[in-house]
Amino acid sequence: MTNKLYTLLNATVGEVASQSSRLRWADHHESYGIGFRYGYSDRLAGRFDIGKGSEGVVLNVTLEDTF
């Protein structure tokens, strides 16, 4: 995994309701994003994600164990 860069494109559609009969397609929420993951070593990776949905833009930067 060392020195490898991975890219992920993400598109999500969802809705939350108290009962399934209350789900309406017109009330759905969409979000789109892109992420990058770089393997620093066999045990550590850095990750940068950016996404945009109905609640605005979200950025996430993490250092994590590899999987």
PyMOL commands that set and color helices and strands:
alter all, ss='L'
color gray80, all
select helices_A, chain A and resi 20-22+25-27
alter helices_A, ss='H'
color red, helices_A
select strands_A, chain A and resi 5-14+29-39+44-53+56-65
alter strands_A, ss='S'
color yellow, strands_A
deselect
rebuild
show_as cartoon
